[in-house]
Amino acid sequence: MDKFFKLTENGTTIRTEILAGVTTFLTMSYILFVNPSVLSQTGMDLEAVLIATALSAAIGTLLIGLLANYPFAQAPGMGLNAFFTFTVVFGLGYTWQQGLAIVFLSGILFLILTVTGLRAMIIEAIPKNLKFAIAPGIGLFIALIGLNNAGLIQVNQGPIISIILDSDPLIKDDLINKISNAPSQIIQFGKLSNPAVLLAALSMLILTVFMVYKVKGAMIWSVLLTTIIGIPMGVTQIPDSYDVSALSLAPTAFQMDFGGLFSVGPGESFASVLLTVFLVIMSFTLVDLLDTLGTLLGTASKGDMLDEEGNLPRMNKALFADATATTVGAVLGTSSVTTYIESSAGIVEGGRTGLAAITTAILFLLGIFLAPIAGVVPVAATSPILIMVGLLMMDGVRKLDFSSMEAMIPAFVMIILMPFTYSIANGIAFGLLFYVFIEILRGRGRSIHPILVILVILFLLKYIAI
């Protein structure tokens, strides 16, 4: 084991690596509850999604440990599952089966980009300031989802202003009545008199205490404690019995719908359908690629794993594991898999090799047996996790260049449009569009990377066609 994982060479021991792997699992095990909670809103079976989450996390983490010999852990990404649910399914109208097909294709694309080296070209094409803006934008988007799901805020349609000429008087009177009774605010604070909303507020306070005092596994302990508190409040519903033998992946495994994904509806052309699918796949791939690279480099720096030039040795092997896990995850029934920033918790504990990752992977496999209790956990317990993850992703703001409007406008557009349009893809697209527009406006059009030009043209075609 010492020879395979190079324990002595990395200045670590078996005991240290196992403890580091356990620490990493505790800090990110909340995903076993939160990911099913997010994806099940599309109609996916909650217990099957939990099993798919555990298996894909175990596979991705195991591959990183065995192929790259790093202590990084993987699981379905928080921003990516929100993109799957709220943009791909709710926003674009795809079924979750078609969404899984998109995730599968994005995984294949990620594999191709990794093997051919094209990923480096895409990363180089995107301006540094916009790379840093992606994570904060996703953070705000996730936080908005968490606040809304928890009931801590209420998103309303707002007052409707309309002029009706020569219409049926009954319809006109009904519309006027609706306008007069419509909320005056687009977003309102939730009602704490509602037990579920009150429990969510308590959960946020509990999580805050745990995070401030740096309790290991703060998120999972917060979920468990909130679930228990919710029992006397009538929010947590305890079923009469559990049947572990009935656990099955069947409701989500091998459910990818490629035929429906590329089907042409009334008033559509095949070219339009193909373009939309391609852009969604590219959005998944781009977000996953940037998120994974940022996480790998950020966590590796804490363990002094980077070389003199600031690069991570065996980076392609880690990316290959990520892409493979995403592809397998889609087959099993979950959204894109990515490397988790929580891996830094295990690195801080001394984890330096793949043995720590393998330990985390084994614990994820054991997590499959938590599937029967996944439905017990109320939304009030998991929603604050989304809010806190959103906060952690805001860390990228401090890296932004505030020295010029030319740099800040595209970054601001990217960050603000993600939550306000309820779409990660829209934020990325318009951030890049504004960047290219400003560069052309300032007479620097020739300096724009050709790949970026191609992406912007595709985005324009998408918004013009749809």
N, C-alpha and C positions, 0 to 999 in steps of 0.2 A: 504493500500500500504506500509506503514511503517513497518507493521508486516510481510508482505510477503517478502519484499526485505531487511528487517532488516536495514533500513536507519539510524536510530538513533544509533544502535549498531556499524555501520560502520562509524559514524561521517560524514554523508553526508545528502543532502536534495534533494527533487524532482527537484528543479531548477538546482542544480549542476549536477545531473545525466543526465538530458535532454541536458544541454549544453555540457557535456562530450560526449554524444552519437552523437550529431551533429558534434562535432569536429572530432571524429573518422571517421564518414562518409565522411566528407570533405577531410580528408587526404588519404582515400583509394577509393574514388569514381571514380578515374581514371580507376579502373578495369572494369567499365561498358563500357569503350571505348577500352581499351587495350586488354582485353581477347577476345572479338569478332574479333579484328584485327588479333590476333595470330591464333585463331582456324579457322577463315574463310579461311585461306590459304589452309586448307585441303579440301575445297569444301563445308563446312558447311554454312548454311544460316546465314548471319551476324546479322540480326535483331532478328532472333530466338535465336541465341546464347546470345545476350544481355539480352533478357527476361529470358533465363535459368540462366544466370549469376546473375541477380538481384534476382530471386526467390530462387536459391540455397543459395546465400549469406544471404538472409532474413531468410530462414529456419534454417540454421546453427547458425546464430547469435541469433535468437529467442530461440532456444533450449538451448544454453549456458546460456542465461539470465534466462530462466524459470527453468532449471534443476540444473545448477551449481551456479546460482546467482553471476556470474562474469561479468565484463564490457568488455569482449573480443568480437571481431567481426571476422566473417569468410567470405570467398569468394573464388572462384577458384584461386588456387595458381599460382604465376607468373612462378616459375621454373617448376611446374608440367604441365602448359599449353604448355610450350616450349618442355618439354619431350614428351607430347602427339603429338604435331605437327611434330617436327623435328626428333624425334627418332622413335616413334611408327609408324607414318603414312609415313613420307618421308624416314626414314632410314630402317625400317623393312618391309615396303610395305603393312601394314594393311590399310584397308579402315577406314574412320572416324567412321563408324557404328561399325566396329569391335573394334576400339579403345575405344568407349563408353562402349562396353561390358567388356573390360579389366578394365576400371575404376570402373564399377559396381561391378565386382568380387573383385577388390582390396578393395572397400568399405566394402563388406561383410567380407573379410578376416580381415580387420582392426577392424570390430565389434567383430569378434570371438577372436582376440588377446586381445582386451580390456576387454571383459567379462571374459575370462579365465585367464587373468594375464600373458599370454605369451609375451605381449609387453615388460614387464619389463625384461624378460630373454633375448630378442633380444637386448635391449638397453645395458644390462650388457655385452653381448658378444662382442660388437664392442668396440675397444680401444678408449679411450677418444680423443686421437689426431686425429683419423680418423673421429670421430663424428664432431669435430670442422672444419675439412677440407671439409665436404660436402657443406656447405653454400657458402664458397668462390669459390669452383669449379662451382657451379650452377651460382654464380654471374658473373663469367667470361663468362660462356656459354650464359647467357642472354644478357650481354653487347655486345658480338660478334654478336648475332642475331640482336640487336638493331642497331648497327653500320652498319651492312650489309643491313638491311631493309631500313635504312635512306639513304643509298647511300654514307655515309661518308667514308666507305671503300668498296673496290670491291674485292671479293674473286674470283680469277682466277684459271684455271686448271693448269697453269704453262706450261713450255716447255715440249713437249712430245719427248722422246728419244726411237726410235724403229729401229730395223734392219729388213729390208724386203728382203727376199731371194726368187728369182724366182717368183716375183709377177708381176702383170699387170703393165706396165710402167705408164699408166694413173693414176692408184691408187697411185703408188709410187711418182709421181710428185706432185699429189694433197696433199699427206701427208707431203712431204718436204716443200711445200708452207705454209701449216698450221703451221708447226714447226717454220719456219722463221718469221711468223707473230704473233706468240704466245707471250703473255706478259712475260717480264723477271722476274716479281715478282709474287709470289703466292697471296699476299695481297697488294693492292695499295690504295692510298688515293683517295677519290671520287672527282668528278669535281664540284666545286662550281658554275661553269657557268650554271649548270643545276638548274632551279628554285626550284625543289623539294628538291634537296640536300642542296641548299642555305637556304631554309625554315627550314630544319631539323637542320642546324647549328644554325640558329637564335633561334629556339625552345630550343636547348640545352643551349644557352646563357641565354635565358629568365628563364628557369628552374633553372639554376645555381644561378641567382640573387635571385629568390624566395626562394631557399633552404638556401642560405647563410644568408638571412635576416629572415629565419624561418617563412615565411608566412604560415599561416594555410591553408591547402588545396592547397599547392604549385603546386602539380602535375595536379590537375584538372584545376586550373586557367591557368597553362601553356598550357594545351591542348586547352582550349577555346580561349585564346589570339592568339596562333599560328594558329588556324583554321581561325580566323578573318583576320589575316595578310595574310594568304594564298589566300584570295579572290581576291585582286587586282593583286596578283602574278600569278593567273591562276591555282594555285595548288588545292585550295579548290573549289569543284564543288557543286553549290547550285541547287538542283532539283526544278522543277516548283511548286510542291505541296506535301503535306504530307497527308497520310490517316491513322490516328491513329486507326480507326476501323478495318483496315486490318491487324493489328498486330496479329501474330499467332506463337504458339510453334510447330505447326504441322511439319515443315520441320526437326526438330531435336528431338522432344519428342518421346519416345518409338521406337527409331530407332536402338537399339542395335542389332547387328548381331552375335548371339552366334553360329549359324550354320556355317557361313563363317569363324569365328574365329578358330574353331576346324576342319575345312575341310583339307583334306590331298591332296596336289598337286602332280604333277609328280615328281618322284625321292625323295619324302619325305616319312617318316614313321610316324605313329600316335604318337609314343613315342617322336620323334623329335619335332613334332608340339606341343605336350602337354608340353614338357620341355621348349620350347621357350616361350609359353604363360605363364607358371608358373613363369619363371624368370622375364618377363616383369611385371607381377602382383606384384611380390615380390619387384621389383624396385620401382614401384609406392607406394606400402605400406610402404617400408622402408624410402623413401624420405619424404613421407607425415608424417610418424610417428615421425621421427627425427626433421623435421621442426616444427611440431606442439608442440612437447615437449619443444624444445628450445625456441620457441616463448612464450609459456605459462609461462615457468619459468622466462624468461627474462623480460617480461612485468609485471608479478606479483611482481617481486622483486622491481620494481619502485613504486608500490603501497603498499609495506610492507604487501603483502598478504601471504607470505611464512611462514611456521612454523619454530620452532627453529632448526630443522634439515635440513632446506632448501627445504622442500617438499611443494607442493601445495595441500591443503585440497580439496576434491571433484574433484581430477584430473580425475578419471575415468568417471565422469559425463561429464566433458568438452570434453574428448576424444570420448565419446559415441556420443555427439552432432556432432563432427567433422566427424566421420565415417558415421553417418546417413545422414549428408548433402552431403557427397561424393556420397553415394549410390543414393540419390534422384536426385542429380545433373546429374548423368549419365543418369538417366531415362529421365530427362528434356532435356539434350543435352549440357553438358559442362564437362570440365575436373575436376580433383580432387579438393575438397574444403579443405582449411586449415585455421588455425588461423593466423591472420595478425599482423605483428609487429607494424603496424600503430595504433593498439589498445592502444599503450603506449601514444599516443597523447591525447586520452580521459582520460587516467589515470592521466596524468600530470595535466589535467584540473580539476581533483577531482573525476572522476568516480570511484566508488568502488563496485557497485552492478549491478545486472542484469537489472535494469531499464535503465541504459545507453545502454546496448546491445539491449534491446527492442526498444529504440529510434532509434538506428542505423538500426535495421531490418526494421522498418516502412519506413525509408527514402529510403532503398533499394527497397522496394515495389513500392514507388512512382517513383523510377528510371526507372521502366519499360516504362514509357511514354517518356523516352529519346530515345527509340529504333528508331523512325523515323529519328532522326538526327545522328544516329551512322555512317551511310554511308557517311555523309558529312565530318566527321573528317578525314583528310588525314593521311597517314602513317607517313609523316614527323612530325606530331604533337604527335603521340603516340610512335614512335621509341625512342626518347630521354628518355621517361619514363623507357623503358627497360634498357637503359644504366645506368640511375640513380639508379634503383633498384639493378642492378648488383653491383654498387658502395657500396650501403648500405649493401649488403650481404657479402662484403669483410671484414666486421668488425670481422668476425671469425678468420682472420689471426693472429690477436694479441693474440689469445688464444692458438695458436699452440706452441708445445714444440720444440724449435730450438736447444736444448742442445745436441742432438745426431743424427747421420745419420740414425740410426735404426728407430727413430721416424719420421724423416723428409722425408725419401725416399718414404714410402707408402703414406704419406699425399701429397707430391708433385706430385706423379703419379696420385693420385685421382683428384687433383685440375687441373692439366694441361691436362689430357686426356679428361675431359668433353668438353672443347671448341674445342680442336684439333681433336677429333674424332666425334664431333657434337653429343655427346651422354652422358647423365648423367649416364646411366646404365653402360657403359664401364668404366667410371671413378671410380664408386663405386666398380665394379668387380675387376679391376686391382689393386686398392688400397688395397683391402682385400687380393688379391693373393700375392702381394709383402710383406704385413705384415706377412702372414703365412710363406712364403718362408724364410724371415729373421729370424723369430722365430725358425724355424727348423734348419736353418744354424747355429744359435747361441746355439743350443742344448736345446732350451726351448719349444720343440714341445708339451710336456705334459701340459704346462700351457695354451695352446690355448683352448678356450671355444668350447665344442662339437658342439654347434649351428653354430659357425663360420666355423668349419670344414665342416659341411654339406653344408653351403652356398658356400664355395669355391669349393667343389666337383661339385655342381650344375653348378657353373659358368664355370668350366673346361669342363664339359660335353657339355655345350652350345656352347662354342667356338670351341670345337673339332668337334661337330656334324654339325655346320653351317659353 
